[in-house]
Amino acid sequence: MTEKLLGKGVLVTGGSRGIGAAIARRLAAEGARVIVNFKVSSCDAEQVVADIISRGGWAQAVQADIANIQQMQELVTSAATRLADIGGRLDVLVNNAGIAEPAELDVIDEAHFNRQFDTCVKSVLFGSQAASRIFGDQGGIIINITSINARLSGPGYSTYSGAKAAVEAVTVALARELGPRGVRVNAVAPGTTLTDMTRRVLTPPLEAVAVNRTALRRLGTPDDIAKVVAFLASDDAAWITGEVITASGGLR
């Protein structure tokens, strides 16, 4: 690894599994100190932390339900405090945690809607609020994980796609608002990526369709997405803000 993130402090929400775990491991491999957030998967989070430490990195796991505004903001504060305790600071917030519950219009209710938007949108907005206050005059980086479903959706994904589209709109708005304070805000929109979440809904016929519609003729892996996040978190992306980077292997 290039250690382009050497010494940077990072908080990854939903960092215990899937794309979040890959992001945490990748950023740590590039030299970052990583706070791994989890909601219920403490064993998975501790395994990610153990993997990072075994490779000479620094990481800690912190529990919080990011769909709850107070817990999300306390998580950001806790991450900053833990990093300060080792002589660092919070430099990067990766809003990765999300939830996908496919549902057709006839069965959608308010509770379903709230779960999608609280987890995918509210957490991003209020987590970014807390982080931007901590960043102060030194600036910082916010990276939001959205989905290609924000622009390439299908039946049963109206609430999920709507939430991810909202995240992309928030990304652009925050980039304009926080840019004068030295804060870069970008998003990564994965295509079909093999995770525990997608395996629950990706039947063999759907997988075949996704592969055939992808230019590189395979599904994405969590590490494919983690590499893009690592780039956006580094100084190599210093002139990039307000962008949504689609990482889909050419899915159309």
C-alpha positions in Angstrom: 0.0 0.0 0.0 1.0 3.6 -0.5 0.2 4.9 3.0 -1.5 7.9 1.4 -3.7 8.2 4.5 -0.9 7.9 7.0 -2.0 9.4 10.4 -5.5 10.4 9.2 -8.4 9.7 11.5 -11.5 8.0 9.9 -15.0 7.0 11.1 -16.7 4.4 9.0 -20.4 3.9 9.7 -21.7 0.3 9.2 -18.1 -0.8 9.1 -18.5 -4.3 10.5 -19.6 -6.1 7.3 -19.7 -5.9 3.5 -18.6 -2.7 1.8 -18.1 -0.9 5.2 -15.7 -3.6 6.4 -13.7 -3.5 3.2 -13.5 0.3 3.4 -12.2 0.1 7.0 -9.6 -2.4 6.1 -8.5 -0.6 3.0 -8.2 2.8 4.7 -6.3 1.3 7.6 -3.9 -0.4 5.1 -3.2 3.0 3.7 -2.2 4.3 7.1 -5.4 5.7 8.5 -6.6 5.2 12.1 -10.1 3.8 11.8 -13.2 3.9 14.1 -15.4 1.0 13.0 -19.1 1.6 13.8 -21.6 -1.2 14.2 -25.2 -1.4 15.3 -25.5 -5.1 16.4 -22.7 -7.0 14.8 -20.2 -6.6 17.6 -18.3 -9.9 16.7 -18.0 -8.8 13.1 -16.8 -5.4 14.1 -14.2 -6.8 16.5 -13.0 -9.1 13.8 -12.4 -6.1 11.4 -10.5 -4.4 14.2 -8.5 -7.5 15.0 -7.6 -7.8 11.3 -6.4 -4.2 11.1 -4.4 -4.5 14.3 -2.8 -7.7 13.2 -1.4 -5.9 10.1 0.1 -3.1 12.3 -2.8 -0.7 12.1 -4.9 1.1 14.7 -8.7 0.6 15.0 -11.5 0.6 17.5 -15.1 -0.6 17.3 -17.9 1.7 18.5 -21.6 0.8 18.8 -24.3 3.2 17.7 -27.6 3.1 15.8 -26.9 5.8 13.2 -30.6 6.1 12.3 -31.0 7.8 15.7 -29.9 11.4 15.4 -28.6 11.6 19.0 -26.6 8.4 18.7 -25.2 9.4 15.3 -24.0 12.7 16.6 -22.6 11.1 19.8 -20.8 8.6 17.6 -19.0 11.3 15.7 -18.0 13.0 19.0 -16.8 9.8 20.5 -14.7 9.0 17.4 -13.1 12.4 17.6 -12.4 12.0 21.3 -10.8 8.5 20.8 -8.6 9.8 18.0 -7.6 12.8 20.1 -6.6 10.5 22.9 -3.8 9.1 20.6 -2.8 12.5 19.3 -4.9 12.5 16.2 -8.1 14.1 14.9 -11.2 13.2 12.9 -10.3 13.9 9.3 -12.7 11.7 7.3 -16.3 10.6 7.8 -17.5 7.8 5.6 -21.3 7.5 5.7 -21.6 3.9 4.6 -24.3 2.4 6.7 -27.5 1.7 4.8 -30.5 -0.5 4.6 -32.3 -2.0 1.6 -35.8 -3.5 2.0 -37.5 -4.0 -1.3 -41.2 -3.4 -1.1 -43.9 -2.9 -3.7 -46.0 0.3 -3.5 -49.1 -1.5 -2.2 -47.4 -2.7 0.9 -45.2 0.3 1.8 -46.2 1.9 5.1 -44.8 4.8 7.1 -42.6 2.6 9.2 -40.9 1.1 6.1 -40.4 4.6 4.7 -38.9 5.9 7.9 -36.5 3.0 8.2 -35.1 3.7 4.8 -34.8 7.4 5.1 -33.7 7.5 8.7 -30.8 5.1 8.0 -29.8 6.3 4.6 -30.5 10.1 4.7 -31.0 11.3 8.2 -27.7 9.7 9.4 -25.8 11.3 6.5 -27.2 14.8 7.1 -26.8 14.9 10.9 -23.5 12.9 10.9 -22.1 15.4 8.5 -23.4 18.3 10.7 -21.5 16.9 13.7 -18.4 16.2 11.7 -18.2 19.6 10.1 -18.3 21.2 13.5 -15.4 19.1 14.7 -13.4 19.6 11.5 -13.3 23.3 12.2 -10.9 25.5 10.3 -8.6 22.5 9.4 -11.2 21.2 7.0 -12.0 17.5 6.4 -13.5 15.0 4.1 -17.0 13.4 3.9 -17.7 10.5 1.7 -21.2 9.1 1.3 -22.0 5.7 -0.1 -25.1 5.8 -2.3 -26.1 3.4 -5.0 -26.5 3.2 -8.7 -30.2 2.5 -7.8 -30.6 6.2 -7.3 -30.6 6.6 -11.1 -31.1 3.0 -12.3 -34.0 1.6 -10.2 -36.6 -1.0 -10.6 -39.9 -2.3 -9.2 -40.0 -2.5 -5.5 -37.1 -0.1 -4.9 -39.0 3.2 -4.8 -38.1 4.0 -1.1 -34.5 2.7 -1.3 -33.8 4.5 -4.6 -35.5 7.6 -3.3 -33.4 7.6 -0.2 -30.2 7.1 -2.1 -31.2 9.9 -4.6 -31.6 12.1 -1.6 -28.1 11.3 -0.4 -26.7 12.3 -3.8 -28.6 15.6 -3.6 -27.4 16.2 -0.1 -23.8 15.5 -1.2 -23.8 18.2 -3.8 -25.5 20.7 -1.5 -23.1 20.1 1.3 -20.1 20.3 -1.0 -21.2 23.8 -2.0 -21.9 24.8 1.6 -18.8 23.4 3.2 -16.3 24.0 0.4 -15.3 27.5 1.7 -14.4 25.8 5.0 -12.1 23.4 3.4 -14.4 20.4 3.6 -14.7 18.1 0.5 -17.9 16.1 0.1 -18.3 13.4 -2.4 -20.3 10.2 -2.9 -19.6 6.7 -4.4 -22.4 4.9 -6.1 -21.7 1.2 -6.3 -23.3 -1.0 -8.9 -24.3 -4.6 -8.1 -21.8 -5.6 -5.4 -21.6 -9.0 -3.7 -22.4 -8.4 0.0 -24.6 -10.1 2.6 -27.3 -7.5 1.9 -27.4 -8.1 -1.9 -27.2 -11.9 -1.6 -30.6 -11.8 0.2 -32.3 -10.3 -2.8 -30.0 -11.4 -5.7 -31.5 -14.6 -7.2 -29.5 -16.5 -9.8 -31.6 -15.1 -12.7 -31.2 -11.5 -11.3 -27.4 -12.1 -10.9 -27.2 -13.2 -14.6 -29.1 -10.1 -15.7 -26.7 -7.9 -13.7 -23.6 -9.5 -15.1 -24.9 -9.3 -18.7 -25.7 -5.6 -18.2 -22.2 -4.9 -16.8 -19.5 -4.0 -19.3 -16.8 -5.9 -17.3 -19.0 -8.9 -17.1 -18.8 -9.6 -13.4 -20.3 -8.3 -10.2 -18.5 -5.9 -8.0 -16.7 -6.8 -4.8 -16.6 -4.7 -1.6 -12.9 -4.0 -2.2 -13.7 -2.5 -5.7 -15.7 0.2 -3.8 -13.1 0.5 -1.0 -10.4 1.5 -3.5 -12.5 4.4 -4.8 -13.2 5.6 -1.3 -9.5 5.4 -0.4 -8.8 7.6 -3.5 -11.4 10.2 -2.5 -10.0 10.2 1.1 -6.5 10.9 -0.1 -4.8 14.1 -1.3 -4.9 12.8 -4.8 -8.6 13.8 -4.8 -7.9 17.3 -3.4 -9.6 19.0 -6.4 -12.7 16.8 -6.4 -15.8 17.8 -4.4 -19.6 17.6 -5.0 -19.2 14.6 -7.3 -20.9 11.2 -7.4 -18.5 8.6 -8.6 -20.2 5.6 -10.1 -18.3 2.4 -9.4 -20.3 -0.2 -11.3 -18.0 -1.9 -13.9 -20.0 -0.2 -16.6 -23.5 -1.3 -15.4 -26.2 0.1 -17.7 
